[in-house]
Amino acid sequence: MDRHSIVLRAANPTIEEGLAFARYLDEAAEGFFRFMLGRRAAHILATAYAQPDHDLSYQNVTFAERDNVIVGMAAGYTELQHRRSSLRPLKRAAGRRNLRMRIVLVLFAPMMRIIDSIHEDEFYLQAIAVDKELRGHHVGSALADFIEGRARACGSARLSLDVSAGNEEARRFYEGRGMTIESQWPKRLALPGLKFYRMTKAL
Ligand SMILES: CC(C)(COP(=O)(O)OP(=O)(O)OC[C@H]1O[C@@H](n2cnc3c(N)ncnc32)[C@H](O)[C@@H]1OP(=O)(O)O)[C@@H](O)C(=O)NCCC(=O)NCCS
């Protein structure tokens, strides 16, 4: 596939695009959002996505399209944007299911603290994902290039992200882009299936 047939564009605050965002986000997060929010996770995320000024907002999202069909997504934000973000839009969208979300957030508090720790000069890549059948055709590279450009335009000096240790495909992709593992969580005790690498790259 020709890389030039891929068009990148900013996201719009519609429920339809929110559902696409939710699908890619959960793919990148290996099902964590579905685990946290339950059966209606996609709808809850899509509702929160349509709100401005928080981590899961459409404002942070870029879609990749081929022939006007969305085939990939990347989302990210600066430390300042993250610091100003709140979970309120997600909690509001979750409604009664808010309780399940609160319990998961308490259980996973140590992991969330790591994910939340973004340095002042960093741009955090929250998620990147490409449709399965199009992987290996440089859609991910186009999205990652765009995110790096956006990070530089925001004045960020570094790009950072968290990737689960089991996701070798993504780790190789990031390594190929010059990212290196800076730390791992948990530091010592490795829980089965629950180990993350923080990867960074100077911009
Ligand atoms: C990670 C991901 C976004 C990469 O997107 P992609 O469109 O397949 O990546 P690209 O085609 O742009 O690949 C770019 C380079 O990475 C390399 N690469 C991609 N997948 C690879 C793999 N499985 N093993 C080794 N190298 C790989 C390619 O060889 C390519 O190198 P090249 O330019 O020398 O050919 C995609 O695999 C994906 O959606 N994964 C599922 C979601 C996910 O895990 N997201 C990350 C969460 S942290």
The ligand as an ORCA input file, in Angstrom:
! r2SCAN-3c Opt
* xyz 0 1
  C       2.005     -0.788     16.857
  C       1.231     -0.483     15.579
  C       0.449      0.817     15.792
  C       2.216     -0.296     14.424
  O       1.503      0.151     13.292
  P       1.882     -0.358     11.821
  O       1.092      0.449     10.867
  O       1.731     -1.821     11.726
  O       3.433     -0.003     11.768
  P       4.281      0.346     10.471
  O       3.786     -0.412      9.301
  O       4.325      1.824     10.325
  O       5.703     -0.203     10.901
  C       6.819      0.643     11.019
  C       8.051     -0.169     11.257
  O       7.891     -0.966     12.421
  C       8.175     -2.316     12.079
  N       7.217     -3.214     12.699
  C       5.891     -3.087     12.732
  N       5.340     -4.156     13.325
  C       6.385     -4.966     13.639
  C       6.510     -6.242     14.217
  N       5.426     -6.939     14.572
  N       7.731     -6.768     14.390
  C       8.828     -6.112     13.987
  N       8.779     -4.916     13.418
  C       7.576     -4.355     13.246
  C       7.991     -2.457     10.603
  O       8.893     -3.423     10.121
  C       8.317     -1.099     10.094
  O       9.682     -1.006      9.799
  P      10.155     -0.615      8.316
  O       9.812      0.841      8.172
  O      11.610     -0.870      8.346
  O       9.382     -1.479      7.376
  C       0.263     -1.639     15.199
  O       0.978     -2.830     15.216
  C      -0.946     -1.803     16.100
  O      -2.005     -1.206     15.858
  N      -0.854     -2.636     17.154
  C      -1.997     -2.904     18.049
  C      -2.241     -1.767     19.008
  C      -1.056     -1.532     19.919
  O      -0.479     -2.455     20.453
  N      -0.712     -0.235     20.100
  C       0.396      0.178     20.935
  C       0.009      0.182     22.365
  S       1.299      0.799     23.413
*
